[in-house]
Amino acid sequence: MSKSQKIEAGSAPKPVGLYPHARRVGNLLFLSGIGPRDPETNEVPGLKRSASGNFIEFDFEAQCHSVFQNVRRVLEDAGATWDSLVDVTVFLVNMERDFHTYNRIYAEYFKDNQPCRTTVGISALPTPIAIELKCIAVV
C-alpha cells in the first residue's frame, strides 16, 4: 500500500475542521472540500450578513471565482497545476438558482482542461457558502 503525504496549502484558506487541504498517494492528489473563503480575511466573497444573520448581499459569481482560485492555490502548493485535475465534484446549496451561473463560470475555467465532473445539489454546507469543490488530480 502506498503511503500518503498530507498537504497543507499555506496560500489557501485554513480548513474549517480537522483535515488537510489535500493528500497525495502515489501520483494522485485528493483535495478536501474547498470553499470560496478569502485566505487573508476568512470572509466569503460577495456575502454580507446582518447582525441577526440575514443576507444583506449575496454574489454567487464572486463565490464561484473564489472557489476556483482556492482550488488552484491548493494544487499549486501541492506541486500540481490546473491541468492536472481529472475529476471534480461540485456541491451547490441551491441547484435551481445557481447551476446556470456556476456552469457558465466553470466553462471559463475549464475550457482547456475538461476533467470528469459531478454536480450535486445539497441542503447546506458547514459554513454559509453556496459552493464547494472536491477534486482529484494527477501529479
N, CA, C and O atoms as CSV, one atom per row, in Angstrom:
chain,resi,resn,atom,element,x,y,z
A,1,MET,N,N,0.836,-1.190,0.000
A,1,MET,CA,C,0.000,0.000,0.000
A,1,MET,C,C,0.878,1.249,0.000
A,1,MET,O,O,1.851,1.327,0.750
A,2,SER,N,N,0.541,2.209,-0.825
A,2,SER,CA,C,1.306,3.451,-0.899
A,2,SER,C,C,1.059,4.299,0.336
A,2,SER,O,O,-0.052,4.360,0.861
A,3,LYS,N,N,2.106,4.942,0.778
A,3,LYS,CA,C,1.990,5.867,1.891
A,3,LYS,C,C,1.432,7.190,1.382
A,3,LYS,O,O,1.746,7.606,0.267
A,4,SER,N,N,0.614,7.850,2.183
A,4,SER,CA,C,0.061,9.133,1.752
A,4,SER,C,C,0.785,10.279,2.431
A,4,SER,O,O,1.265,10.161,3.559
A,5,GLN,N,N,0.849,11.373,1.726
A,5,GLN,CA,C,1.508,12.586,2.213
A,5,GLN,C,C,0.449,13.658,2.413
A,5,GLN,O,O,-0.321,13.956,1.501
A,6,LYS,N,N,0.413,14.238,3.609
A,6,LYS,CA,C,-0.531,15.311,3.913
A,6,LYS,C,C,-0.021,16.618,3.318
A,6,LYS,O,O,1.163,16.937,3.421
A,7,ILE,N,N,-0.927,17.374,2.693
A,7,ILE,CA,C,-0.594,18.661,2.075
A,7,ILE,C,C,-1.347,19.767,2.814
A,7,ILE,O,O,-2.576,19.754,2.884
A,8,GLU,N,N,-0.607,20.710,3.357
A,8,GLU,CA,C,-1.186,21.910,3.956
A,8,GLU,C,C,-0.800,23.074,3.054
A,8,GLU,O,O,0.380,23.412,2.952
A,9,ALA,N,N,-1.770,23.686,2.404
A,9,ALA,CA,C,-1.515,24.773,1.458
A,9,ALA,C,C,-1.515,26.111,2.186
A,9,ALA,O,O,-2.565,26.579,2.626
A,10,GLY,N,N,-0.359,26.720,2.311
A,10,GLY,CA,C,-0.239,27.985,3.027
A,10,GLY,C,C,-0.956,29.147,2.367
A,10,GLY,O,O,-1.296,30.122,3.037
A,11,SER,N,N,-1.191,29.060,1.062
A,11,SER,CA,C,-1.834,30.181,0.359
A,11,SER,C,C,-3.355,30.055,0.301
A,11,SER,O,O,-4.031,30.965,-0.177
A,12,ALA,N,N,-3.896,28.941,0.781
A,12,ALA,CA,C,-5.350,28.708,0.733
A,12,ALA,C,C,-5.969,29.010,2.095
A,12,ALA,O,O,-5.256,29.075,3.096
A,13,PRO,N,N,-7.289,29.194,2.142
A,13,PRO,CA,C,-7.952,29.398,3.436
A,13,PRO,C,C,-7.735,28.178,4.333
A,13,PRO,O,O,-7.654,27.049,3.849
A,14,LYS,N,N,-7.644,28.412,5.621
A,14,LYS,CA,C,-7.470,27.307,6.558
A,14,LYS,C,C,-8.707,26.408,6.544
A,14,LYS,O,O,-9.827,26.902,6.414
A,15,PRO,N,N,-8.513,25.087,6.676
A,15,PRO,CA,C,-9.669,24.186,6.766
A,15,PRO,C,C,-10.543,24.552,7.969
A,15,PRO,O,O,-10.046,25.084,8.962
A,16,VAL,N,N,-11.835,24.267,7.878
A,16,VAL,CA,C,-12.760,24.578,8.969
A,16,VAL,C,C,-12.928,23.404,9.929
A,16,VAL,O,O,-13.789,23.431,10.808
A,17,GLY,N,N,-12.110,22.385,9.758
A,17,GLY,CA,C,-12.153,21.222,10.636
A,17,GLY,C,C,-10.799,20.544,10.659
A,17,GLY,O,O,-9.812,21.090,10.166
A,18,LEU,N,N,-10.755,19.363,11.228
A,18,LEU,CA,C,-9.514,18.609,11.366
A,18,LEU,C,C,-9.293,17.752,10.111
A,18,LEU,O,O,-9.596,16.559,10.097
A,19,TYR,N,N,-8.765,18.378,9.073
A,19,TYR,CA,C,-8.438,17.683,7.827
A,19,TYR,C,C,-7.419,18.522,7.069
A,19,TYR,O,O,-7.359,19.738,7.249
A,20,PRO,N,N,-6.614,17.879,6.218
A,20,PRO,CA,C,-5.646,18.630,5.411
A,20,PRO,C,C,-6.321,19.193,4.165
A,20,PRO,O,O,-7.437,18.809,3.814
A,21,HIS,N,N,-5.623,20.106,3.508
A,21,HIS,CA,C,-6.130,20.604,2.226
A,21,HIS,C,C,-6.156,19.484,1.193
A,21,HIS,O,O,-7.056,19.416,0.355
A,22,ALA,N,N,-5.162,18.613,1.264
A,22,ALA,CA,C,-5.069,17.531,0.286
A,22,ALA,C,C,-4.193,16.416,0.839
A,22,ALA,O,O,-3.473,16.593,1.821
A,23,ARG,N,N,-4.274,15.262,0.183
A,23,ARG,CA,C,-3.372,14.145,0.462
A,23,ARG,C,C,-2.894,13.604,-0.877
A,23,ARG,O,O,-3.661,13.469,-1.831
A,24,ARG,N,N,-1.607,13.300,-0.916
A,24,ARG,CA,C,-1.021,12.703,-2.112
A,24,ARG,C,C,-0.745,11.233,-1.842
A,24,ARG,O,O,-0.126,10.878,-0.839
A,25,VAL,N,N,-1.208,10.389,-2.745
A,25,VAL,CA,C,-0.946,8.951,-2.691
A,25,VAL,C,C,-0.403,8.560,-4.055
A,25,VAL,O,O,-1.132,8.602,-5.046
A,26,GLY,N,N,0.853,8.184,-4.118
A,26,GLY,CA,C,1.467,7.902,-5.415
A,26,GLY,C,C,1.419,9.149,-6.275
A,26,GLY,O,O,1.873,10.216,-5.861
A,27,ASN,N,N,0.866,9.014,-7.480
A,27,ASN,CA,C,0.779,10.191,-8.357
A,27,ASN,C,C,-0.615,10.822,-8.345
A,27,ASN,O,O,-0.937,11.640,-9.207
A,28,LEU,N,N,-1.446,10.437,-7.363
A,28,LEU,CA,C,-2.783,11.030,-7.244
A,28,LEU,C,C,-2.827,12.030,-6.100
A,28,LEU,O,O,-2.245,11.804,-5.038
A,29,LEU,N,N,-3.514,13.125,-6.324
A,29,LEU,CA,C,-3.697,14.170,-5.325
A,29,LEU,C,C,-5.190,14.304,-5.066
A,29,LEU,O,O,-5.960,14.601,-5.979
A,30,PHE,N,N,-5.595,14.086,-3.823
A,30,PHE,CA,C,-7.000,14.167,-3.425
A,30,PHE,C,C,-7.201,15.442,-2.609
A,30,PHE,O,O,-6.640,15.578,-1.522
A,31,LEU,N,N,-7.993,16.370,-3.125
A,31,LEU,CA,C,-8.265,17.611,-2.410
A,31,LEU,C,C,-9.485,17.436,-1.521
A,31,LEU,O,O,-10.488,16.854,-1.934
A,32,SER,N,N,-9.391,17.945,-0.295
A,32,SER,CA,C,-10.563,18.009,0.571
A,32,SER,C,C,-11.537,19.013,-0.025
A,32,SER,O,O,-11.186,19.732,-0.960
A,33,GLY,N,N,-12.745,19.071,0.498
A,33,GLY,CA,C,-13.707,20.063,0.031
A,33,GLY,C,C,-13.142,21.460,0.168
A,33,GLY,O,O,-12.701,21.851,1.249
A,34,ILE,N,N,-13.151,22.216,-0.916
A,34,ILE,CA,C,-12.597,23.572,-0.953
A,34,ILE,C,C,-13.750,24.543,-1.181
A,34,ILE,O,O,-14.539,24.387,-2.112
A,35,GLY,N,N,-13.830,25.538,-0.318
A,35,GLY,CA,C,-14.875,26.546,-0.434
A,35,GLY,C,C,-14.333,27.876,-0.914
A,35,GLY,O,O,-13.149,27.983,-1.234
A,36,PRO,N,N,-15.189,28.900,-0.969
A,36,PRO,CA,C,-14.804,30.192,-1.522
A,36,PRO,C,C,-14.298,31.221,-0.513
A,36,PRO,O,O,-14.260,32.409,-0.834
A,37,ARG,N,N,-13.907,30.806,0.699
A,37,ARG,CA,C,-13.460,31.807,1.670
A,37,ARG,C,C,-12.155,32.475,1.243
A,37,ARG,O,O,-11.302,31.844,0.620
A,38,ASP,N,N,-12.008,33.746,1.580
A,38,ASP,CA,C,-10.800,34.515,1.281
A,38,ASP,C,C,-9.680,34.036,2.212
A,38,ASP,O,O,-9.879,33.985,3.425
A,39,PRO,N,N,-8.502,33.681,1.667
A,39,PRO,CA,C,-7.427,33.168,2.522
A,39,PRO,C,C,-6.881,34.197,3.518
A,39,PRO,O,O,-6.342,33.821,4.558
A,40,GLU,N,N,-7.014,35.476,3.212
A,40,GLU,CA,C,-6.493,36.516,4.098
A,40,GLU,C,C,-7.471,36.872,5.221
A,40,GLU,O,O,-7.073,37.009,6.378
A,41,THR,N,N,-8.743,37.019,4.874
A,41,THR,CA,C,-9.725,37.524,5.844
A,41,THR,C,C,-10.663,36.443,6.385
A,41,THR,O,O,-11.337,36.648,7.394
A,42,ASN,N,N,-10.701,35.300,5.716
A,42,ASN,CA,C,-11.613,34.202,6.039
A,42,ASN,C,C,-13.076,34.553,5.747
A,42,ASN,O,O,-13.979,33.801,6.113
A,43,GLU,N,N,-13.306,35.680,5.098
A,43,GLU,CA,C,-14.656,36.088,4.714
A,43,GLU,C,C,-15.060,35.381,3.423
A,43,GLU,O,O,-14.211,34.958,2.639
A,44,VAL,N,N,-16.367,35.261,3.218
A,44,VAL,CA,C,-16.891,34.691,1.982
A,44,VAL,C,C,-17.100,35.845,1.001
A,44,VAL,O,O,-17.910,36.732,1.268
A,45,PRO,N,N,-16.384,35.850,-0.134
A,45,PRO,CA,C,-16.552,36.935,-1.108
A,45,PRO,C,C,-18.001,37.052,-1.568
A,45,PRO,O,O,-18.663,36.049,-1.836
A,46,GLY,N,N,-18.478,38.274,-1.653
A,46,GLY,CA,C,-19.832,38.516,-2.130
A,46,GLY,C,C,-20.920,38.216,-1.126
A,46,GLY,O,O,-22.098,38.220,-1.481
A,47,LEU,N,N,-20.555,37.953,0.134
A,47,LEU,CA,C,-21.559,37.635,1.147
A,47,LEU,C,C,-21.432,38.591,2.326
A,47,LEU,O,O,-20.388,38.669,2.975
A,48,LYS,N,N,-22.501,39.305,2.584
A,48,LYS,CA,C,-22.569,40.171,3.768
A,48,LYS,C,C,-23.851,39.814,4.494
A,48,LYS,O,O,-24.906,39.634,3.886
A,49,ARG,N,N,-23.733,39.715,5.831
A,49,ARG,CA,C,-24.888,39.342,6.646
A,49,ARG,C,C,-25.117,40.385,7.725
A,49,ARG,O,O,-24.175,41.017,8.204
A,50,SER,N,N,-26.366,40.558,8.100
A,50,SER,CA,C,-26.721,41.474,9.182
A,50,SER,C,C,-26.335,40.827,10.507
A,50,SER,O,O,-25.971,39.652,10.544
A,51,ALA,N,N,-26.413,41.590,11.589
A,51,ALA,CA,C,-26.097,41.072,12.915
A,51,ALA,C,C,-26.989,39.883,13.276
A,51,ALA,O,O,-26.581,39.007,14.039
A,52,SER,N,N,-28.192,39.855,12.733
A,52,SER,CA,C,-29.114,38.748,13.012
A,52,SER,C,C,-28.904,37.560,12.065
A,52,SER,O,O,-29.591,36.546,12.188
A,53,GLY,N,N,-27.951,37.680,11.113
A,53,GLY,CA,C,-27.629,36.570,10.228
A,53,GLY,C,C,-28.315,36.572,8.881
A,53,GLY,O,O,-28.088,35.669,8.076
A,54,ASN,N,N,-29.151,37.567,8.614
A,54,ASN,CA,C,-29.826,37.644,7.315
A,54,ASN,C,C,-28.868,38.156,6.246
A,54,ASN,O,O,-27.981,38.963,6.525
A,55,PHE,N,N,-29.058,37.675,5.016
A,55,PHE,CA,C,-28.219,38.138,3.916
A,55,PHE,C,C,-28.539,39.582,3.580
A,55,PHE,O,O,-29.700,39.939,3.385
A,56,ILE,N,N,-27.508,40.412,3.513
A,56,ILE,CA,C,-27.621,41.786,3.039
A,56,ILE,C,C,-27.150,41.828,1.591
A,56,ILE,O,O,-27.708,42.544,0.760
A,57,GLU,N,N,-26.114,41.049,1.309
A,57,GLU,CA,C,-25.540,40.980,-0.036
A,57,GLU,C,C,-25.201,39.522,-0.327
A,57,GLU,O,O,-24.674,38.822,0.538
A,58,PHE,N,N,-25.501,39.061,-1.544
A,58,PHE,CA,C,-25.175,37.703,-1.953
A,58,PHE,C,C,-24.762,37.740,-3.410
A,58,PHE,O,O,-25.573,38.068,-4.276
A,59,ASP,N,N,-23.504,37.406,-3.694
A,59,ASP,CA,C,-22.974,37.413,-5.050
A,59,ASP,C,C,-22.397,36.023,-5.339
A,59,ASP,O,O,-21.249,35.738,-5.000
A,60,PHE,N,N,-23.196,35.172,-5.960
A,60,PHE,CA,C,-22.770,33.806,-6.227
A,60,PHE,C,C,-21.596,33.758,-7.202
A,60,PHE,O,O,-20.727,32.895,-7.077
A,61,GLU,N,N,-21.560,34.675,-8.172
A,61,GLU,CA,C,-20.433,34.712,-9.114
A,61,GLU,C,C,-19.121,34.916,-8.376
A,61,GLU,O,O,-18.124,34.272,-8.702
A,62,ALA,N,N,-19.105,35.794,-7.393
A,62,ALA,CA,C,-17.888,36.028,-6.609
A,62,ALA,C,C,-17.463,34.753,-5.886
A,62,ALA,O,O,-16.271,34.460,-5.788
A,63,GLN,N,N,-18.432,33.998,-5.383
A,63,GLN,CA,C,-18.100,32.739,-4.710
A,63,GLN,C,C,-17.521,31.726,-5.701
A,63,GLN,O,O,-16.581,31.006,-5.367
A,64,CYS,N,N,-18.067,31.666,-6.904
A,64,CYS,CA,C,-17.537,30.744,-7.916
A,64,CYS,C,C,-16.083,31.058,-8.249
A,64,CYS,O,O,-15.230,30.170,-8.234
A,65,HIS,N,N,-15.804,32.319,-8.549
A,65,HIS,CA,C,-14.429,32.694,-8.878
A,65,HIS,C,C,-13.495,32.398,-7.700
A,65,HIS,O,O,-12.382,31.912,-7.897
A,66,SER,N,N,-13.940,32.686,-6.500
A,66,SER,CA,C,-13.109,32.465,-5.315
A,66,SER,C,C,-12.818,30.986,-5.095
A,66,SER,O,O,-11.682,30.628,-4.782
A,67,VAL,N,N,-13.812,30.120,-5.250
A,67,VAL,CA,C,-13.586,28.694,-5.027
A,67,VAL,C,C,-12.618,28.140,-6.075
A,67,VAL,O,O,-11.772,27.310,-5.741
A,68,PHE,N,N,-12.720,28.574,-7.317
A,68,PHE,CA,C,-11.790,28.101,-8.343
A,68,PHE,C,C,-10.373,28.596,-8.048
A,68,PHE,O,O,-9.407,27.861,-8.254
A,69,GLN,N,N,-10.242,29.830,-7.570
A,69,GLN,CA,C,-8.917,30.343,-7.201
A,69,GLN,C,C,-8.339,29.561,-6.025
A,69,GLN,O,O,-7.138,29.292,-5.996
A,70,ASN,N,N,-9.178,29.192,-5.054
A,70,ASN,CA,C,-8.703,28.428,-3.907
A,70,ASN,C,C,-8.260,27.017,-4.306
A,70,ASN,O,O,-7.270,26.506,-3.782
A,71,VAL,N,N,-8.987,26.391,-5.227
A,71,VAL,CA,C,-8.562,25.077,-5.736
A,71,VAL,C,C,-7.197,25.215,-6.402
A,71,VAL,O,O,-6.309,24.389,-6.188
A,72,ARG,N,N,-7.036,26.254,-7.203
A,72,ARG,CA,C,-5.750,26.486,-7.877
A,72,ARG,C,C,-4.627,26.671,-6.851
A,72,ARG,O,O,-3.523,26.163,-7.047
A,73,ARG,N,N,-4.898,27.387,-5.768
A,73,ARG,CA,C,-3.885,27.589,-4.725
A,73,ARG,C,C,-3.436,26.254,-4.118
A,73,ARG,O,O,-2.241,26.012,-3.949
A,74,VAL,N,N,-4.395,25.401,-3.798
A,74,VAL,CA,C,-4.054,24.107,-3.205
A,74,VAL,C,C,-3.269,23.266,-4.206
A,74,VAL,O,O,-2.263,22.653,-3.848
A,75,LEU,N,N,-3.718,23.234,-5.448
A,75,LEU,CA,C,-3.000,22.484,-6.474
A,75,LEU,C,C,-1.548,22.950,-6.584
A,75,LEU,O,O,-0.624,22.137,-6.567
A,76,GLU,N,N,-1.359,24.257,-6.697
A,76,GLU,CA,C,-0.003,24.789,-6.870
A,76,GLU,C,C,0.863,24.539,-5.649
A,76,GLU,O,O,2.040,24.209,-5.794
A,77,ASP,N,N,0.314,24.684,-4.447
A,77,ASP,CA,C,1.087,24.409,-3.235
A,77,ASP,C,C,1.465,22.933,-3.132
A,77,ASP,O,O,2.430,22.583,-2.452
A,78,ALA,N,N,0.704,22.068,-3.806
A,78,ALA,CA,C,0.987,20.631,-3.798
A,78,ALA,C,C,1.853,20.204,-4.988
A,78,ALA,O,O,2.137,19.017,-5.151
A,79,GLY,N,N,2.269,21.155,-5.812
A,79,GLY,CA,C,3.117,20.837,-6.951
A,79,GLY,C,C,2.354,20.411,-8.197
A,79,GLY,O,O,2.933,19.815,-9.106
A,80,ALA,N,N,1.069,20.709,-8.248
A,80,ALA,CA,C,0.242,20.357,-9.405
A,80,ALA,C,C,-0.198,21.637,-10.113
A,80,ALA,O,O,0.119,22.744,-9.676
A,81,THR,N,N,-0.920,21.471,-11.197
A,81,THR,CA,C,-1.453,22.613,-11.945
A,81,THR,C,C,-2.936,22.394,-12.207
A,81,THR,O,O,-3.473,21.314,-11.957
A,82,TRP,N,N,-3.576,23.418,-12.705
A,82,TRP,CA,C,-4.996,23.340,-13.056
A,82,TRP,C,C,-5.240,22.199,-14.044
A,82,TRP,O,O,-6.241,21.488,-13.954
A,83,ASP,N,N,-4.316,22.035,-14.982
A,83,ASP,CA,C,-4.459,20.989,-15.993
A,83,ASP,C,C,-4.265,19.588,-15.426
A,83,ASP,O,O,-4.522,18.604,-16.120
A,84,SER,N,N,-3.816,19.478,-14.175
A,84,SER,CA,C,-3.643,18.181,-13.520
A,84,SER,C,C,-4.970,17.587,-13.059
A,84,SER,O,O,-5.043,16.392,-12.771
A,85,LEU,N,N,-6.028,18.409,-12.985
A,85,LEU,CA,C,-7.322,17.928,-12.495
A,85,LEU,C,C,-7.909,16.881,-13.428
A,85,LEU,O,O,-7.942,17.064,-14.645
A,86,VAL,N,N,-8.381,15.762,-12.833
A,86,VAL,CA,C,-9.016,14.710,-13.625
A,86,VAL,C,C,-10.453,14.448,-13.193
A,86,VAL,O,O,-11.218,13.829,-13.932
A,87,ASP,N,N,-10.830,14.916,-11.997
A,87,ASP,CA,C,-12.187,14.686,-11.508
A,87,ASP,C,C,-12.571,15.824,-10.558
A,87,ASP,O,O,-11.800,16.196,-9.674
A,88,VAL,N,N,-13.764,16.363,-10.752
A,88,VAL,CA,C,-14.269,17.462,-9.915
A,88,VAL,C,C,-15.695,17.123,-9.491
A,88,VAL,O,O,-16.553,16.827,-10.323
A,89,THR,N,N,-15.929,17.171,-8.187
A,89,THR,CA,C,-17.287,17.048,-7.661
A,89,THR,C,C,-17.663,18.406,-7.092
A,89,THR,O,O,-16.944,18.968,-6.266
A,90,VAL,N,N,-18.788,18.923,-7.539
A,90,VAL,CA,C,-19.238,20.256,-7.134
A,90,VAL,C,C,-20.508,20.112,-6.309
A,90,VAL,O,O,-21.444,19.416,-6.703
A,91,PHE,N,N,-20.530,20.780,-5.158
A,91,PHE,CA,C,-21.695,20.784,-4.282
A,91,PHE,C,C,-22.309,22.177,-4.319
A,91,PHE,O,O,-21.635,23.166,-4.032
A,92,LEU,N,N,-23.590,22.254,-4.674
A,92,LEU,CA,C,-24.318,23.522,-4.715
A,92,LEU,C,C,-25.460,23.458,-3.711
A,92,LEU,O,O,-26.197,22.473,-3.669
A,93,VAL,N,N,-25.609,24.509,-2.898
A,93,VAL,CA,C,-26.703,24.512,-1.927
A,93,VAL,C,C,-28.033,24.942,-2.546
A,93,VAL,O,O,-29.087,24.755,-1.936
A,94,ASN,N,N,-27.993,25.514,-3.748
A,94,ASN,CA,C,-29.239,25.863,-4.428
A,94,ASN,C,C,-29.072,25.607,-5.925
A,94,ASN,O,O,-28.730,26.508,-6.691
A,95,MET,N,N,-29.320,24.372,-6.316
A,95,MET,CA,C,-29.121,23.954,-7.705
A,95,MET,C,C,-29.966,24.791,-8.668
A,95,MET,O,O,-29.464,25.237,-9.699
A,96,GLU,N,N,-31.219,25.004,-8.347
A,96,GLU,CA,C,-32.124,25.726,-9.247
A,96,GLU,C,C,-31.664,27.169,-9.486
A,96,GLU,O,O,-31.670,27.645,-10.621
A,97,ARG,N,N,-31.271,27.850,-8.428
A,97,ARG,CA,C,-30.859,29.251,-8.533
A,97,ARG,C,C,-29.472,29.395,-9.148
A,97,ARG,O,O,-29.249,30.306,-9.945
A,98,ASP,N,N,-28.526,28.510,-8.794
A,98,ASP,CA,C,-27.114,28.756,-9.072
A,98,ASP,C,C,-26.493,27.936,-10.199
A,98,ASP,O,O,-25.411,28.284,-10.673
A,99,PHE,N,N,-27.141,26.861,-10.642
A,99,PHE,CA,C,-26.475,25.971,-11.600
A,99,PHE,C,C,-26.044,26.682,-12.872
A,99,PHE,O,O,-24.909,26.497,-13.312
A,100,HIS,N,N,-26.903,27.485,-13.478
A,100,HIS,CA,C,-26.560,28.106,-14.758
A,100,HIS,C,C,-25.386,29.070,-14.622
A,100,HIS,O,O,-24.525,29.124,-15.500
A,101,THR,N,N,-25.345,29.823,-13.540
A,101,THR,CA,C,-24.221,30.735,-13.305
A,101,THR,C,C,-22.937,29.946,-13.097
A,101,THR,O,O,-21.907,30.242,-13.702
A,102,TYR,N,N,-23.012,28.943,-12.238
A,102,TYR,CA,C,-21.841,28.099,-11.977
A,102,TYR,C,C,-21.361,27.420,-13.265
A,102,TYR,O,O,-20.160,27.395,-13.532
A,103,ASN,N,N,-22.267,26.878,-14.052
A,103,ASN,CA,C,-21.905,26.161,-15.267
A,103,ASN,C,C,-21.209,27.094,-16.261
A,103,ASN,O,O,-20.255,26.693,-16.928
A,104,ARG,N,N,-21.686,28.333,-16.357
A,104,ARG,CA,C,-21.063,29.323,-17.258
A,104,ARG,C,C,-19.646,29.658,-16.800
A,104,ARG,O,O,-18.721,29.691,-17.612
A,105,ILE,N,N,-19.474,29.907,-15.501
A,105,ILE,CA,C,-18.153,30.258,-14.983
A,105,ILE,C,C,-17.222,29.049,-15.030
A,105,ILE,O,O,-16.041,29.189,-15.348
A,106,TYR,N,N,-17.741,27.869,-14.718
A,106,TYR,CA,C,-16.957,26.634,-14.814
A,106,TYR,C,C,-16.370,26.495,-16.219
A,106,TYR,O,O,-15.199,26.146,-16.368
A,107,ALA,N,N,-17.177,26.765,-17.249
A,107,ALA,CA,C,-16.717,26.644,-18.636
A,107,ALA,C,C,-15.565,27.595,-18.938
A,107,ALA,O,O,-14.701,27.270,-19.752
A,108,GLU,N,N,-15.535,28.762,-18.299
A,108,GLU,CA,C,-14.422,29.704,-18.490
A,108,GLU,C,C,-13.127,29.109,-17.938
A,108,GLU,O,O,-12.079,29.208,-18.575
A,109,TYR,N,N,-13.195,28.498,-16.767
A,109,TYR,CA,C,-12.007,27.963,-16.108
A,109,TYR,C,C,-11.541,26.639,-16.707
A,109,TYR,O,O,-10.353,26.323,-16.665
A,110,PHE,N,N,-12.464,25.871,-17.261
A,110,PHE,CA,C,-12.134,24.527,-17.721
A,110,PHE,C,C,-12.211,24.366,-19.236
A,110,PHE,O,O,-12.383,23.251,-19.728
A,111,LYS,N,N,-12.088,25.459,-19.979
A,111,LYS,CA,C,-12.210,25.344,-21.434
A,111,LYS,C,C,-11.074,24.525,-22.039
A,111,LYS,O,O,-11.278,23.859,-23.054
A,112,ASP,N,N,-9.873,24.556,-21.438
A,112,ASP,CA,C,-8.736,23.822,-21.987
A,112,ASP,C,C,-8.557,22.449,-21.338
A,112,ASP,O,O,-8.047,21.529,-21.978
A,113,ASN,N,N,-8.963,22.300,-20.101
A,113,ASN,CA,C,-8.883,21.022,-19.404
A,113,ASN,C,C,-10.297,20.656,-18.982
A,113,ASN,O,O,-10.961,21.421,-18.282
A,114,GLN,N,N,-10.753,19.495,-19.408
A,114,GLN,CA,C,-12.118,19.092,-19.091
A,114,GLN,C,C,-12.104,17.803,-18.271
A,114,GLN,O,O,-12.234,16.709,-18.819
A,115,PRO,N,N,-11.941,17.943,-16.937
A,115,PRO,CA,C,-11.966,16.747,-16.093
A,115,PRO,C,C,-13.383,16.173,-16.019
A,115,PRO,O,O,-14.353,16.834,-16.391
A,116,CYS,N,N,-13.487,14.937,-15.534
A,116,CYS,CA,C,-14.800,14.389,-15.238
A,116,CYS,C,C,-15.451,15.289,-14.198
A,116,CYS,O,O,-14.757,15.892,-13.379
A,117,ARG,N,N,-16.791,15.387,-14.223
A,117,ARG,CA,C,-17.461,16.295,-13.303
A,117,ARG,C,C,-18.781,15.708,-12.841
A,117,ARG,O,O,-19.529,15.105,-13.611
A,118,THR,N,N,-19.042,15.905,-11.559
A,118,THR,CA,C,-20.331,15.568,-10.975
A,118,THR,C,C,-20.800,16.787,-10.200
A,118,THR,O,O,-20.032,17.362,-9.429
A,119,THR,N,N,-22.043,17.188,-10.392
A,119,THR,CA,C,-22.609,18.320,-9.668
A,119,THR,C,C,-23.757,17.806,-8.817
A,119,THR,O,O,-24.668,17.144,-9.315
A,120,VAL,N,N,-23.703,18.119,-7.526
A,120,VAL,CA,C,-24.674,17.599,-6.573
A,120,VAL,C,C,-25.360,18.757,-5.867
A,120,VAL,O,O,-24.698,19.679,-5.391
A,121,GLY,N,N,-26.678,18.711,-5.797
A,121,GLY,CA,C,-27.436,19.689,-5.030
A,121,GLY,C,C,-27.584,19.192,-3.597
A,121,GLY,O,O,-28.007,18.060,-3.363
A,122,ILE,N,N,-27.233,20.047,-2.647
A,122,ILE,CA,C,-27.299,19.681,-1.231
A,122,ILE,C,C,-28.065,20.755,-0.470
A,122,ILE,O,O,-28.309,21.838,-1.002
A,123,SER,N,N,-28.442,20.466,0.759
A,123,SER,CA,C,-29.234,21.441,1.515
A,123,SER,C,C,-28.383,22.456,2.272
A,123,SER,O,O,-28.850,23.564,2.535
A,124,ALA,N,N,-27.141,22.105,2.630
A,124,ALA,CA,C,-26.308,23.040,3.388
A,124,ALA,C,C,-24.851,22.582,3.373
A,124,ALA,O,O,-24.547,21.420,3.101
A,125,LEU,N,N,-23.971,23.517,3.669
A,125,LEU,CA,C,-22.551,23.251,3.901
A,125,LEU,C,C,-22.223,23.749,5.304
A,125,LEU,O,O,-23.012,24.492,5.887
A,126,PRO,N,N,-21.076,23.358,5.858
A,126,PRO,CA,C,-20.777,23.695,7.257
A,126,PRO,C,C,-20.636,25.192,7.563
A,126,PRO,O,O,-20.774,25.606,8.714
A,127,THR,N,N,-20.366,25.989,6.548
A,127,THR,CA,C,-20.268,27.445,6.723
A,127,THR,C,C,-21.248,28.073,5.723
A,127,THR,O,O,-21.771,27.359,4.868
A,128,PRO,N,N,-21.511,29.379,5.801
A,128,PRO,CA,C,-22.520,29.992,4.920
A,128,PRO,C,C,-22.027,30.223,3.489
A,128,PRO,O,O,-22.074,31.342,2.978
A,129,ILE,N,N,-21.556,29.155,2.857
A,129,ILE,CA,C,-21.117,29.237,1.472
A,129,ILE,C,C,-22.144,28.530,0.593
A,129,ILE,O,O,-22.936,27.722,1.078
A,130,ALA,N,N,-22.125,28.840,-0.698
A,130,ALA,CA,C,-23.113,28.279,-1.618
A,130,ALA,C,C,-22.516,27.238,-2.561
A,130,ALA,O,O,-23.247,26.589,-3.308
A,131,ILE,N,N,-21.167,27.072,-2.532
A,131,ILE,CA,C,-20.499,26.143,-3.444
A,131,ILE,C,C,-19.254,25.585,-2.768
A,131,ILE,O,O,-18.577,26.275,-2.006
A,132,GLU,N,N,-18.969,24.319,-3.064
A,132,GLU,CA,C,-17.741,23.677,-2.585
A,132,GLU,C,C,-17.310,22.681,-3.642
A,132,GLU,O,O,-18.151,22.046,-4.279
A,133,LEU,N,N,-15.990,22.537,-3.837
A,133,LEU,CA,C,-15.447,21.591,-4.796
A,133,LEU,C,C,-14.604,20.539,-4.100
A,133,LEU,O,O,-13.878,20.842,-3.153
A,134,LYS,N,N,-14.699,19.318,-4.562
A,134,LYS,CA,C,-13.881,18.189,-4.124
A,134,LYS,C,C,-13.205,17.679,-5.388
A,134,LYS,O,O,-13.890,17.331,-6.350
A,135,CYS,N,N,-11.875,17.626,-5.408
A,135,CYS,CA,C,-11.158,17.359,-6.655
A,135,CYS,C,C,-10.119,16.259,-6.514
A,135,CYS,O,O,-9.617,15.980,-5.425
A,136,ILE,N,N,-9.812,15.641,-7.653
A,136,ILE,CA,C,-8.712,14.688,-7.766
A,136,ILE,C,C,-7.848,15.138,-8.925
A,136,ILE,O,O,-8.355,15.507,-9.984
A,137,ALA,N,N,-6.522,15.105,-8.716
A,137,ALA,CA,C,-5.580,15.497,-9.755
A,137,ALA,C,C,-4.495,14.429,-9.883
A,137,ALA,O,O,-4.275,13.637,-8.966
A,138,VAL,N,N,-3.830,14.421,-11.022
A,138,VAL,CA,C,-2.676,13.560,-11.243
A,138,VAL,C,C,-1.441,14.453,-11.215
A,138,VAL,O,O,-1.388,15.477,-11.896
A,139,VAL,N,N,-0.449,14.054,-10.421
A,139,VAL,CA,C,0.789,14.841,-10.326
A,139,VAL,C,C,1.987,13.990,-10.718
A,139,VAL,O,O,3.119,14.473,-10.702
